[in-house]
Amino acid sequence: MISKEITIRNESGLESKVAARLIQKASTYESNIWIEKNDRRANAKSLLGILSLSISRGEKVLLIADGSDEKQAIEELEQFAERGMTEQYK
C-alpha cells in the first residue's frame, strides 16, 4: 500500500463531473484506490463516496492505492490531478 498527498487544483473541486472523470481514470487500475480527507476515506471508484467527502478547490487529500499496479496508479493519478483532471481518455 502506498499513498501520496495531492492538492485539488480544478476550479470546481471534486463535483460530480470531475469526480466522474476521476472514477473513470481510477477504474483503469487493478489496485484498490481511496481518497482520504480529514480521516474520512472513500473509494475512488465510487461517485457517492467521492461526493460525500465534499472536496473543494485547493484542498489537500491523500490518495491511497493497494494492489499490483499501486505505484503506477499513484503516479498517474497524481499527474492527472495536477492537470486539473481534464485528461482525455483513449
N, CA, C and O atoms as a CHARMM CRD file, in Angstrom:
* protein
*
  360
    1    1 MET  N      0.85600  -1.17700   0.00000 PROA 1      0.00000
    2    1 MET  CA     0.00000   0.00000   0.00000 PROA 1      0.00000
    3    1 MET  C      0.89500   1.23000   0.00000 PROA 1      0.00000
    4    1 MET  O      1.84000   1.33200   0.78200 PROA 1      0.00000
    5    2 ILE  N      0.57900   2.16300  -0.89300 PROA 2      0.00000
    6    2 ILE  CA     1.31700   3.42600  -0.93400 PROA 2      0.00000
    7    2 ILE  C      0.31200   4.57000  -0.98300 PROA 2      0.00000
    8    2 ILE  O     -0.84400   4.39800  -1.36900 PROA 2      0.00000
    9    3 SER  N      0.79800   5.75400  -0.57500 PROA 3      0.00000
   10    3 SER  CA    -0.08400   6.92500  -0.57300 PROA 3      0.00000
   11    3 SER  C      0.69500   8.16500  -0.97700 PROA 3      0.00000
   12    3 SER  O      1.92500   8.19700  -0.92600 PROA 3      0.00000
   13    4 LYS  N     -0.05400   9.18300  -1.37800 PROA 4      0.00000
   14    4 LYS  CA     0.54200  10.44700  -1.82000 PROA 4      0.00000
   15    4 LYS  C     -0.45300  11.56800  -1.55900 PROA 4      0.00000
   16    4 LYS  O     -1.62400  11.45900  -1.92000 PROA 4      0.00000
   17    5 GLU  N      0.00700  12.63500  -0.93700 PROA 5      0.00000
   18    5 GLU  CA    -0.85800  13.79700  -0.72800 PROA 5      0.00000
   19    5 GLU  C     -0.86500  14.63900  -1.99700 PROA 5      0.00000
   20    5 GLU  O      0.18500  14.93600  -2.56800 PROA 5      0.00000
   21    6 ILE  N     -2.06200  15.01700  -2.42900 PROA 6      0.00000
   22    6 ILE  CA    -2.20300  15.86600  -3.60700 PROA 6      0.00000
   23    6 ILE  C     -3.10200  17.04600  -3.27000 PROA 6      0.00000
   24    6 ILE  O     -3.86100  17.00800  -2.30200 PROA 6      0.00000
   25    7 THR  N     -3.00800  18.08300  -4.07300 PROA 7      0.00000
   26    7 THR  CA    -3.87900  19.24700  -3.94300 PROA 7      0.00000
   27    7 THR  C     -4.84800  19.25000  -5.10700 PROA 7      0.00000
   28    7 THR  O     -4.45100  19.06900  -6.25800 PROA 7      0.00000
   29    8 ILE  N     -6.11800  19.45500  -4.80700 PROA 8      0.00000
   30    8 ILE  CA    -7.13800  19.52100  -5.85600 PROA 8      0.00000
   31    8 ILE  C     -7.05800  20.90800  -6.48500 PROA 8      0.00000
   32    8 ILE  O     -7.26400  21.91200  -5.80200 PROA 8      0.00000
   33    9 ARG  N     -6.76300  20.97000  -7.77300 PROA 9      0.00000
   34    9 ARG  CA    -6.48200  22.24000  -8.44300 PROA 9      0.00000
   35    9 ARG  C     -7.61400  22.75200  -9.33200 PROA 9      0.00000
   36    9 ARG  O     -7.66600  23.94500  -9.63300 PROA 9      0.00000
   37   10 ASN  N     -8.50700  21.88200  -9.74900 PROA 10     0.00000
   38   10 ASN  CA    -9.52500  22.36200 -10.68100 PROA 10     0.00000
   39   10 ASN  C    -10.52000  23.29200  -9.99300 PROA 10     0.00000
   40   10 ASN  O    -10.74700  23.20300  -8.78700 PROA 10     0.00000
   41   11 GLU  N    -11.10100  24.17600 -10.77700 PROA 11     0.00000
   42   11 GLU  CA   -11.95100  25.26700 -10.28200 PROA 11     0.00000
   43   11 GLU  C    -13.10800  24.80500  -9.40800 PROA 11     0.00000
   44   11 GLU  O    -13.41200  25.44300  -8.40000 PROA 11     0.00000
   45   12 SER  N    -13.74800  23.71900  -9.77400 PROA 12     0.00000
   46   12 SER  CA   -14.96500  23.29700  -9.06200 PROA 12     0.00000
   47   12 SER  C    -14.72400  22.23200  -8.00600 PROA 12     0.00000
   48   12 SER  O    -15.68200  21.69600  -7.44900 PROA 12     0.00000
   49   13 GLY  N    -13.47700  21.91500  -7.72000 PROA 13     0.00000
   50   13 GLY  CA   -13.20500  20.85900  -6.75100 PROA 13     0.00000
   51   13 GLY  C    -13.62200  19.51700  -7.32800 PROA 13     0.00000
   52   13 GLY  O    -13.56600  19.31500  -8.54100 PROA 13     0.00000
   53   14 LEU  N    -14.03600  18.60800  -6.47200 PROA 14     0.00000
   54   14 LEU  CA   -14.46100  17.29600  -6.94900 PROA 14     0.00000
   55   14 LEU  C    -15.97600  17.21100  -6.98500 PROA 14     0.00000
   56   14 LEU  O    -16.58600  16.41800  -6.26800 PROA 14     0.00000
   57   15 GLU  N    -16.57400  18.04100  -7.83300 PROA 15     0.00000
   58   15 GLU  CA   -18.02200  17.95800  -8.05200 PROA 15     0.00000
   59   15 GLU  C    -18.28800  16.78800  -8.98400 PROA 15     0.00000
   60   15 GLU  O    -17.34600  16.11700  -9.40600 PROA 15     0.00000
   61   16 SER  N    -19.54400  16.52800  -9.31600 PROA 16     0.00000
   62   16 SER  CA   -19.90600  15.27600  -9.99200 PROA 16     0.00000
   63   16 SER  C    -19.19900  15.01900 -11.32800 PROA 16     0.00000
   64   16 SER  O    -18.76300  13.89400 -11.57100 PROA 16     0.00000
   65   17 LYS  N    -19.07300  16.01800 -12.19500 PROA 17     0.00000
   66   17 LYS  CA   -18.42300  15.78700 -13.48900 PROA 17     0.00000
   67   17 LYS  C    -16.94700  15.45500 -13.31700 PROA 17     0.00000
   68   17 LYS  O    -16.42700  14.54500 -13.96200 PROA 17     0.00000
   69   18 VAL  N    -16.29100  16.18200 -12.46200 PROA 18     0.00000
   70   18 VAL  CA   -14.86600  15.94600 -12.21800 PROA 18     0.00000
   71   18 VAL  C    -14.68500  14.60100 -11.50900 PROA 18     0.00000
   72   18 VAL  O    -13.78100  13.83200 -11.83700 PROA 18     0.00000
   73   19 ALA  N    -15.54500  14.33300 -10.54700 PROA 19     0.00000
   74   19 ALA  CA   -15.48500  13.05400  -9.84000 PROA 19     0.00000
   75   19 ALA  C    -15.67500  11.89500 -10.81300 PROA 19     0.00000
   76   19 ALA  O    -15.02000  10.86200 -10.67700 PROA 19     0.00000
   77   20 ALA  N    -16.55400  12.05300 -11.78200 PROA 20     0.00000
   78   20 ALA  CA   -16.77500  11.00100 -12.77900 PROA 20     0.00000
   79   20 ALA  C    -15.51800  10.75400 -13.61100 PROA 20     0.00000
   80   20 ALA  O    -15.21300   9.60900 -13.94400 PROA 20     0.00000
   81   21 ARG  N    -14.78800  11.81500 -13.94900 PROA 21     0.00000
   82   21 ARG  CA   -13.53200  11.64500 -14.68300 PROA 21     0.00000
   83   21 ARG  C    -12.50200  10.92600 -13.82400 PROA 21     0.00000
   84   21 ARG  O    -11.75700  10.07900 -14.31600 PROA 21     0.00000
   85   22 LEU  N    -12.46200  11.26600 -12.53000 PROA 22     0.00000
   86   22 LEU  CA   -11.54300  10.59400 -11.61500 PROA 22     0.00000
   87   22 LEU  C    -11.89700   9.11000 -11.50000 PROA 22     0.00000
   88   22 LEU  O    -11.01000   8.25700 -11.51600 PROA 22     0.00000
   89   23 ILE  N    -13.16600   8.80800 -11.38800 PROA 23     0.00000
   90   23 ILE  CA   -13.61500   7.41500 -11.29300 PROA 23     0.00000
   91   23 ILE  C    -13.22000   6.64800 -12.54900 PROA 23     0.00000
   92   23 ILE  O    -12.74000   5.51700 -12.46700 PROA 23     0.00000
   93   24 GLN  N    -13.42100   7.26100 -13.69800 PROA 24     0.00000
   94   24 GLN  CA   -13.06800   6.61600 -14.95700 PROA 24     0.00000
   95   24 GLN  C    -11.57200   6.30200 -14.98400 PROA 24     0.00000
   96   24 GLN  O    -11.16900   5.21200 -15.39100 PROA 24     0.00000
   97   25 LYS  N    -10.76100   7.24800 -14.55300 PROA 25     0.00000
   98   25 LYS  CA    -9.30800   7.05100 -14.52800 PROA 25     0.00000
   99   25 LYS  C     -8.93300   6.00200 -13.48400 PROA 25     0.00000
  100   25 LYS  O     -8.15100   5.10000 -13.78100 PROA 25     0.00000
  101   26 ALA  N     -9.46700   6.10000 -12.28600 PROA 26     0.00000
  102   26 ALA  CA    -9.13700   5.16200 -11.20000 PROA 26     0.00000
  103   26 ALA  C     -9.55600   3.74200 -11.55900 PROA 26     0.00000
  104   26 ALA  O     -8.90600   2.78000 -11.14900 PROA 26     0.00000
  105   27 SER  N    -10.61300   3.60700 -12.30500 PROA 27     0.00000
  106   27 SER  CA   -11.13400   2.28700 -12.66200 PROA 27     0.00000
  107   27 SER  C    -10.26200   1.55600 -13.67600 PROA 27     0.00000
  108   27 SER  O    -10.47700   0.37200 -13.93400 PROA 27     0.00000
  109   28 THR  N     -9.28400   2.24400 -14.25000 PROA 28     0.00000
  110   28 THR  CA    -8.38900   1.57300 -15.19300 PROA 28     0.00000
  111   28 THR  C     -7.31400   0.76000 -14.47500 PROA 28     0.00000
  112   28 THR  O     -6.57600   0.01700 -15.12100 PROA 28     0.00000
  113   29 TYR  N     -7.21300   0.88700 -13.16200 PROA 29     0.00000
  114   29 TYR  CA    -6.20000   0.17800 -12.38500 PROA 29     0.00000
  115   29 TYR  C     -6.81600  -1.00300 -11.64100 PROA 29     0.00000
  116   29 TYR  O     -7.96900  -0.95400 -11.21300 PROA 29     0.00000
  117   30 GLU  N     -6.03000  -2.05800 -11.49800 PROA 30     0.00000
  118   30 GLU  CA    -6.48100  -3.21700 -10.73000 PROA 30     0.00000
  119   30 GLU  C     -6.47900  -2.92800  -9.23600 PROA 30     0.00000
  120   30 GLU  O     -7.27700  -3.49900  -8.49200 PROA 30     0.00000
  121   31 SER  N     -5.60100  -2.05600  -8.79600 PROA 31     0.00000
  122   31 SER  CA    -5.47700  -1.74200  -7.36700 PROA 31     0.00000
  123   31 SER  C     -6.74900  -1.12700  -6.81200 PROA 31     0.00000
  124   31 SER  O     -7.52500  -0.49800  -7.53100 PROA 31     0.00000
  125   32 ASN  N     -6.94300  -1.32200  -5.51400 PROA 32     0.00000
  126   32 ASN  CA    -7.97300  -0.57600  -4.79600 PROA 32     0.00000
  127   32 ASN  C     -7.43100   0.82500  -4.59400 PROA 32     0.00000
  128   32 ASN  O     -6.26500   0.99800  -4.23900 PROA 32     0.00000
  129   33 ILE  N     -8.27300   1.83100  -4.81800 PROA 33     0.00000
  130   33 ILE  CA    -7.83200   3.22500  -4.70400 PROA 33     0.00000
  131   33 ILE  C     -8.82500   3.97500  -3.83100 PROA 33     0.00000
  132   33 ILE  O    -10.03800   3.88500  -4.02000 PROA 33     0.00000
  133   34 TRP  N     -8.28100   4.72000  -2.86700 PROA 34     0.00000
  134   34 TRP  CA    -9.10600   5.50900  -1.96200 PROA 34     0.00000
  135   34 TRP  C     -8.63800   6.95700  -1.96500 PROA 34     0.00000
  136   34 TRP  O     -7.49800   7.27000  -2.30900 PROA 34     0.00000
  137   35 ILE  N     -9.55200   7.82000  -1.57200 PROA 35     0.00000
  138   35 ILE  CA    -9.25000   9.22700  -1.32000 PROA 35     0.00000
  139   35 ILE  C     -9.57300   9.47200   0.14100 PROA 35     0.00000
  140   35 ILE  O    -10.62800   9.06700   0.62800 PROA 35     0.00000
  141   36 GLU  N     -8.66600  10.13400   0.83500 PROA 36     0.00000
  142   36 GLU  CA    -8.87700  10.40500   2.25400 PROA 36     0.00000
  143   36 GLU  C     -8.79000  11.90400   2.51400 PROA 36     0.00000
  144   36 GLU  O     -7.87000  12.57900   2.05300 PROA 36     0.00000
  145   37 LYS  N     -9.76600  12.40800   3.26000 PROA 37     0.00000
  146   37 LYS  CA    -9.80000  13.81700   3.65500 PROA 37     0.00000
  147   37 LYS  C    -10.23700  13.86800   5.12100 PROA 37     0.00000
  148   37 LYS  O    -11.29300  13.35100   5.48400 PROA 37     0.00000
  149   38 ASN  N     -9.41800  14.49100   5.94300 PROA 38     0.00000
  150   38 ASN  CA    -9.73400  14.64500   7.36900 PROA 38     0.00000
  151   38 ASN  C    -10.14400  13.32400   8.01600 PROA 38     0.00000
  152   38 ASN  O    -11.18000  13.25000   8.67600 PROA 38     0.00000
  153   39 ASP  N     -9.34300  12.29800   7.83000 PROA 39     0.00000
  154   39 ASP  CA    -9.58800  10.97800   8.42200 PROA 39     0.00000
  155   39 ASP  C    -10.84500  10.28600   7.91600 PROA 39     0.00000
  156   39 ASP  O    -11.26200   9.28400   8.49600 PROA 39     0.00000
  157   40 ARG  N    -11.45600  10.78900   6.85500 PROA 40     0.00000
  158   40 ARG  CA   -12.59400  10.10800   6.21300 PROA 40     0.00000
  159   40 ARG  C    -12.09000   9.56800   4.88700 PROA 40     0.00000
  160   40 ARG  O    -11.45400  10.28500   4.11500 PROA 40     0.00000
  161   41 ARG  N    -12.37400   8.31500   4.62900 PROA 41     0.00000
  162   41 ARG  CA   -11.87200   7.65300   3.43500 PROA 41     0.00000
  163   41 ARG  C    -13.02700   7.20100   2.55600 PROA 41     0.00000
  164   41 ARG  O    -14.04600   6.71100   3.04300 PROA 41     0.00000
  165   42 ALA  N    -12.84400   7.37900   1.23400 PROA 42     0.00000
  166   42 ALA  CA   -13.85700   6.94900   0.26800 PROA 42     0.00000
  167   42 ALA  C    -13.18200   6.20300  -0.87600 PROA 42     0.00000
  168   42 ALA  O    -12.03900   6.47800  -1.23800 PROA 42     0.00000
  169   43 ASN  N    -13.91500   5.26200  -1.42600 PROA 43     0.00000
  170   43 ASN  CA   -13.45000   4.52200  -2.58700 PROA 43     0.00000
  171   43 ASN  C    -13.39200   5.48500  -3.77800 PROA 43     0.00000
  172   43 ASN  O    -14.38300   6.14200  -4.09900 PROA 43     0.00000
  173   44 ALA  N    -12.23100   5.56400  -4.42900 PROA 44     0.00000
  174   44 ALA  CA   -12.06600   6.47900  -5.56600 PROA 44     0.00000
  175   44 ALA  C    -12.76000   5.97600  -6.82200 PROA 44     0.00000
  176   44 ALA  O    -12.70700   6.63000  -7.86400 PROA 44     0.00000
  177   45 LYS  N    -13.41100   4.81900  -6.73400 PROA 45     0.00000
  178   45 LYS  CA   -14.15800   4.28300  -7.86400 PROA 45     0.00000
  179   45 LYS  C    -15.66200   4.37900  -7.60200 PROA 45     0.00000
  180   45 LYS  O    -16.46100   3.73900  -8.28400 PROA 45     0.00000
  181   46 SER  N    -16.04000   5.19300  -6.59600 PROA 46     0.00000
  182   46 SER  CA   -17.44400   5.34700  -6.20300 PROA 46     0.00000
  183   46 SER  C    -17.84700   6.81600  -6.21600 PROA 46     0.00000
  184   46 SER  O    -17.27000   7.62600  -5.49000 PROA 46     0.00000
  185   47 LEU  N    -18.83200   7.16300  -7.03500 PROA 47     0.00000
  186   47 LEU  CA   -19.29200   8.55100  -7.11500 PROA 47     0.00000
  187   47 LEU  C    -19.82800   9.03900  -5.77100 PROA 47     0.00000
  188   47 LEU  O    -19.45300  10.11700  -5.31100 PROA 47     0.00000
  189   48 LEU  N    -20.68600   8.26700  -5.14900 PROA 48     0.00000
  190   48 LEU  CA   -21.24100   8.70000  -3.86200 PROA 48     0.00000
  191   48 LEU  C    -20.15900   8.83800  -2.80600 PROA 48     0.00000
  192   48 LEU  O    -20.20300   9.75000  -1.98000 PROA 48     0.00000
  193   49 GLY  N    -19.18900   7.93700  -2.83000 PROA 49     0.00000
  194   49 GLY  CA   -18.09000   8.02700  -1.87900 PROA 49     0.00000
  195   49 GLY  C    -17.30200   9.31100  -2.03300 PROA 49     0.00000
  196   49 GLY  O    -17.02900  10.00400  -1.05200 PROA 49     0.00000
  197   50 ILE  N    -16.93600   9.62600  -3.26500 PROA 50     0.00000
  198   50 ILE  CA   -16.16000  10.85100  -3.51900 PROA 50     0.00000
  199   50 ILE  C    -16.96900  12.08900  -3.15500 PROA 50     0.00000
  200   50 ILE  O    -16.46400  12.98600  -2.47900 PROA 50     0.00000
  201   51 LEU  N    -18.21400  12.14100  -3.59800 PROA 51     0.00000
  202   51 LEU  CA   -19.04000  13.31800  -3.31700 PROA 51     0.00000
  203   51 LEU  C    -19.27200  13.50200  -1.81800 PROA 51     0.00000
  204   51 LEU  O    -19.42300  14.63100  -1.35100 PROA 51     0.00000
  205   52 SER  N    -19.30200  12.40700  -1.06300 PROA 52     0.00000
  206   52 SER  CA   -19.53100  12.50200   0.37900 PROA 52     0.00000
  207   52 SER  C    -18.39300  13.21500   1.10500 PROA 52     0.00000
  208   52 SER  O    -18.57300  13.67900   2.23100 PROA 52     0.00000
  209   53 LEU  N    -17.23300  13.30500   0.47700 PROA 53     0.00000
  210   53 LEU  CA   -16.09700  13.98800   1.09700 PROA 53     0.00000
  211   53 LEU  C    -16.13800  15.50300   0.91400 PROA 53     0.00000
  212   53 LEU  O    -15.41600  16.22200   1.60500 PROA 53     0.00000
  213   54 SER  N    -16.96300  15.99800   0.00200 PROA 54     0.00000
  214   54 SER  CA   -17.09400  17.44900  -0.25100 PROA 54     0.00000
  215   54 SER  C    -15.73100  18.12000  -0.40300 PROA 54     0.00000
  216   54 SER  O    -15.35700  18.97300   0.40200 PROA 54     0.00000
  217   55 ILE  N    -15.01100  17.73800  -1.41700 PROA 55     0.00000
  218   55 ILE  CA   -13.65900  18.24600  -1.63600 PROA 55     0.00000
  219   55 ILE  C    -13.70900  19.47400  -2.54300 PROA 55     0.00000
  220   55 ILE  O    -14.21300  19.41800  -3.66500 PROA 55     0.00000
  221   56 SER  N    -13.17600  20.58000  -2.03300 PROA 56     0.00000
  222   56 SER  CA   -13.17700  21.84800  -2.76500 PROA 56     0.00000
  223   56 SER  C    -11.80200  22.13600  -3.35200 PROA 56     0.00000
  224   56 SER  O    -10.81000  21.48800  -3.01700 PROA 56     0.00000
  225   57 ARG  N    -11.77300  23.12400  -4.23400 PROA 57     0.00000
  226   57 ARG  CA   -10.51600  23.55700  -4.84400 PROA 57     0.00000
  227   57 ARG  C     -9.53000  23.99000  -3.75600 PROA 57     0.00000
  228   57 ARG  O     -9.89200  24.65700  -2.78700 PROA 57     0.00000
  229   58 GLY  N     -8.28800  23.59000  -3.95000 PROA 58     0.00000
  230   58 GLY  CA    -7.22300  23.97400  -3.03200 PROA 58     0.00000
  231   58 GLY  C     -7.05400  23.04700  -1.84200 PROA 58     0.00000
  232   58 GLY  O     -6.07700  23.17100  -1.10400 PROA 58     0.00000
  233   59 GLU  N     -7.97200  22.13300  -1.63900 PROA 59     0.00000
  234   59 GLU  CA    -7.85200  21.21900  -0.50400 PROA 59     0.00000
  235   59 GLU  C     -6.84500  20.11900  -0.80500 PROA 59     0.00000
  236   59 GLU  O     -6.68500  19.68700  -1.94600 PROA 59     0.00000
  237   60 LYS  N     -6.17800  19.68500   0.24100 PROA 60     0.00000
  238   60 LYS  CA    -5.23800  18.57800   0.13700 PROA 60     0.00000
  239   60 LYS  C     -5.95700  17.30000   0.55000 PROA 60     0.00000
  240   60 LYS  O     -6.67700  17.26600   1.54700 PROA 60     0.00000
  241   61 VAL  N     -5.74600  16.25700  -0.23500 PROA 61     0.00000
  242   61 VAL  CA    -6.30600  14.94200   0.06400 PROA 61     0.00000
  243   61 VAL  C     -5.18900  13.90500  -0.07900 PROA 61     0.00000
  244   61 VAL  O     -4.15700  14.15800  -0.70000 PROA 61     0.00000
  245   62 LEU  N     -5.42000  12.75500   0.50300 PROA 62     0.00000
  246   62 LEU  CA    -4.46900  11.66900   0.41300 PROA 62     0.00000
  247   62 LEU  C     -5.00800  10.63100  -0.55800 PROA 62     0.00000
  248   62 LEU  O     -6.11800  10.12800  -0.38700 PROA 62     0.00000
  249   63 LEU  N     -4.21900  10.31400  -1.57500 PROA 63     0.00000
  250   63 LEU  CA    -4.55300   9.22300  -2.49800 PROA 63     0.00000
  251   63 LEU  C     -3.87100   7.97400  -1.97000 PROA 63     0.00000
  252   63 LEU  O     -2.68900   8.01300  -1.62700 PROA 63     0.00000
  253   64 ILE  N     -4.58700   6.88300  -1.90000 PROA 64     0.00000
  254   64 ILE  CA    -4.05300   5.62900  -1.38700 PROA 64     0.00000
  255   64 ILE  C     -4.34000   4.54000  -2.41500 PROA 64     0.00000
  256   64 ILE  O     -5.46000   4.42400  -2.91300 PROA 64     0.00000
  257   65 ALA  N     -3.32900   3.74800  -2.72600 PROA 65     0.00000
  258   65 ALA  CA    -3.51000   2.62600  -3.65500 PROA 65     0.00000
  259   65 ALA  C     -2.91900   1.37300  -3.03200 PROA 65     0.00000
  260   65 ALA  O     -1.87800   1.41100  -2.37700 PROA 65     0.00000
  261   66 ASP  N     -3.60900   0.26500  -3.25100 PROA 66     0.00000
  262   66 ASP  CA    -3.15800  -1.01600  -2.72600 PROA 66     0.00000
  263   66 ASP  C     -3.44700  -2.09100  -3.76600 PROA 66     0.00000
  264   66 ASP  O     -4.60600  -2.39400  -4.05200 PROA 66     0.00000
  265   67 GLY  N     -2.39400  -2.65900  -4.32500 PROA 67     0.00000
  266   67 GLY  CA    -2.58500  -3.71200  -5.31800 PROA 67     0.00000
  267   67 GLY  C     -1.39000  -3.84900  -6.23300 PROA 67     0.00000
  268   67 GLY  O     -0.34600  -3.23600  -6.01100 PROA 67     0.00000
  269   68 SER  N     -1.55100  -4.65200  -7.25600 PROA 68     0.00000
  270   68 SER  CA    -0.44200  -4.99900  -8.13900 PROA 68     0.00000
  271   68 SER  C      0.11600  -3.82600  -8.94000 PROA 68     0.00000
  272   68 SER  O      1.29600  -3.82500  -9.29000 PROA 68     0.00000
  273   69 ASP  N     -0.71300  -2.83400  -9.23300 PROA 69     0.00000
  274   69 ASP  CA    -0.24800  -1.67900 -10.01300 PROA 69     0.00000
  275   69 ASP  C     -0.32000  -0.38200  -9.20200 PROA 69     0.00000
  276   69 ASP  O     -0.52500   0.69700  -9.75900 PROA 69     0.00000
  277   70 GLU  N     -0.14800  -0.49900  -7.88100 PROA 70     0.00000
  278   70 GLU  CA    -0.31400   0.66200  -6.99800 PROA 70     0.00000
  279   70 GLU  C      0.64000   1.80600  -7.30600 PROA 70     0.00000
  280   70 GLU  O      0.23800   2.96800  -7.26700 PROA 70     0.00000
  281   71 LYS  N      1.89500   1.49800  -7.61000 PROA 71     0.00000
  282   71 LYS  CA     2.87500   2.55800  -7.88900 PROA 71     0.00000
  283   71 LYS  C      2.47500   3.33900  -9.14100 PROA 71     0.00000
  284   71 LYS  O      2.46900   4.57000  -9.13500 PROA 71     0.00000
  285   72 GLN  N      2.14500   2.62600 -10.20200 PROA 72     0.00000
  286   72 GLN  CA     1.71200   3.26900 -11.44000 PROA 72     0.00000
  287   72 GLN  C      0.44000   4.08500 -11.20600 PROA 72     0.00000
  288   72 GLN  O      0.31300   5.20500 -11.70200 PROA 72     0.00000
  289   73 ALA  N     -0.48900   3.52300 -10.45500 PROA 73     0.00000
  290   73 ALA  CA    -1.75400   4.21100 -10.18900 PROA 73     0.00000
  291   73 ALA  C     -1.51800   5.53300  -9.47200 PROA 73     0.00000
  292   73 ALA  O     -2.06600   6.55900  -9.87700 PROA 73     0.00000
  293   74 ILE  N     -0.72200   5.52700  -8.42800 PROA 74     0.00000
  294   74 ILE  CA    -0.47300   6.76000  -7.66500 PROA 74     0.00000
  295   74 ILE  C      0.22900   7.79200  -8.53500 PROA 74     0.00000
  296   74 ILE  O     -0.14800   8.96300  -8.53300 PROA 74     0.00000
  297   75 GLU  N      1.24600   7.37000  -9.27800 PROA 75     0.00000
  298   75 GLU  CA     1.98800   8.31100 -10.12700 PROA 75     0.00000
  299   75 GLU  C      1.07700   8.94500 -11.17200 PROA 75     0.00000
  300   75 GLU  O      1.09000  10.16300 -11.35300 PROA 75     0.00000
  301   76 GLU  N      0.29200   8.13000 -11.85500 PROA 76     0.00000
  302   76 GLU  CA    -0.56200   8.64800 -12.92000 PROA 76     0.00000
  303   76 GLU  C     -1.74000   9.45400 -12.37700 PROA 76     0.00000
  304   76 GLU  O     -2.13900  10.44300 -12.99100 PROA 76     0.00000
  305   77 LEU  N     -2.29700   9.05600 -11.25300 PROA 77     0.00000
  306   77 LEU  CA    -3.39200   9.83300 -10.65800 PROA 77     0.00000
  307   77 LEU  C     -2.89000  11.17600 -10.13200 PROA 77     0.00000
  308   77 LEU  O     -3.61200  12.17200 -10.19100 PROA 77     0.00000
  309   78 GLU  N     -1.67100  11.21300  -9.62500 PROA 78     0.00000
  310   78 GLU  CA    -1.09000  12.48600  -9.19300 PROA 78     0.00000
  311   78 GLU  C     -0.93400  13.42800 -10.38900 PROA 78     0.00000
  312   78 GLU  O     -1.27800  14.60600 -10.29800 PROA 78     0.00000
  313   79 GLN  N     -0.42200  12.92000 -11.49600 PROA 79     0.00000
  314   79 GLN  CA    -0.27400  13.73700 -12.71000 PROA 79     0.00000
  315   79 GLN  C     -1.64000  14.19300 -13.21500 PROA 79     0.00000
  316   79 GLN  O     -1.80300  15.33900 -13.63300 PROA 79     0.00000
  317   80 PHE  N     -2.60000  13.30800 -13.17700 PROA 80     0.00000
  318   80 PHE  CA    -3.96600  13.61200 -13.59300 PROA 80     0.00000
  319   80 PHE  C     -4.52700  14.76100 -12.75400 PROA 80     0.00000
  320   80 PHE  O     -5.15100  15.67300 -13.29700 PROA 80     0.00000
  321   81 ALA  N     -4.31300  14.72600 -11.44900 PROA 81     0.00000
  322   81 ALA  CA    -4.78300  15.78900 -10.55200 PROA 81     0.00000
  323   81 ALA  C     -4.07100  17.10800 -10.84700 PROA 81     0.00000
  324   81 ALA  O     -4.69100  18.17100 -10.82100 PROA 81     0.00000
  325   82 GLU  N     -2.77500  17.03600 -11.12700 PROA 82     0.00000
  326   82 GLU  CA    -2.01200  18.25000 -11.43700 PROA 82     0.00000
  327   82 GLU  C     -2.51300  18.91900 -12.71300 PROA 82     0.00000
  328   82 GLU  O     -2.40500  20.13700 -12.85400 PROA 82     0.00000
  329   83 ARG  N     -3.05400  18.14700 -13.63200 PROA 83     0.00000
  330   83 ARG  CA    -3.60400  18.69200 -14.88300 PROA 83     0.00000
  331   83 ARG  C     -5.05800  19.12600 -14.72400 PROA 83     0.00000
  332   83 ARG  O     -5.71200  19.45300 -15.71500 PROA 83     0.00000
  333   84 GLY  N     -5.56500  19.13300 -13.51500 PROA 84     0.00000
  334   84 GLY  CA    -6.93800  19.56500 -13.28300 PROA 84     0.00000
  335   84 GLY  C     -7.96900  18.51500 -13.63100 PROA 84     0.00000
  336   84 GLY  O     -9.14300  18.83300 -13.81900 PROA 84     0.00000
  337   85 MET  N     -7.53800  17.25700 -13.71900 PROA 85     0.00000
  338   85 MET  CA    -8.42300  16.12700 -14.01700 PROA 85     0.00000
  339   85 MET  C     -9.19100  16.32300 -15.31800 PROA 85     0.00000
  340   85 MET  O    -10.39100  16.05900 -15.39700 PROA 85     0.00000
  341   86 THR  N     -8.46900  16.79300 -16.33900 PROA 86     0.00000
  342   86 THR  CA    -9.09500  17.05500 -17.63100 PROA 86     0.00000
  343   86 THR  C     -8.57100  16.16600 -18.74300 PROA 86     0.00000
  344   86 THR  O     -8.90100  16.37700 -19.91000 PROA 86     0.00000
  345   87 GLU  N     -7.77000  15.18800 -18.40400 PROA 87     0.00000
  346   87 GLU  CA    -7.19200  14.28900 -19.40200 PROA 87     0.00000
  347   87 GLU  C     -8.28700  13.59400 -20.22100 PROA 87     0.00000
  348   87 GLU  O     -9.30300  13.15600 -19.68200 PROA 87     0.00000
  349   88 GLN  N     -8.05900  13.50500 -21.50800 PROA 88     0.00000
  350   88 GLN  CA    -8.97200  12.77900 -22.38600 PROA 88     0.00000
  351   88 GLN  C     -8.58000  11.31400 -22.39100 PROA 88     0.00000
  352   88 GLN  O     -7.39900  10.98000 -22.29600 PROA 88     0.00000
  353   89 TYR  N     -9.55700  10.45200 -22.50100 PROA 89     0.00000
  354   89 TYR  CA    -9.32000   9.00900 -22.46200 PROA 89     0.00000
  355   89 TYR  C     -9.19500   8.43400 -23.84100 PROA 89     0.00000
  356   89 TYR  O     -9.78800   8.93400 -24.79600 PROA 89     0.00000
  357   90 LYS  N     -8.41700   7.37600 -23.94200 PROA 90     0.00000
  358   90 LYS  CA    -8.20200   6.68800 -25.21200 PROA 90     0.00000
  359   90 LYS  C     -9.26500   5.64100 -25.39200 PROA 90     0.00000
  360   90 LYS  O     -9.27400   4.93800 -26.40200 PROA 90     0.00000
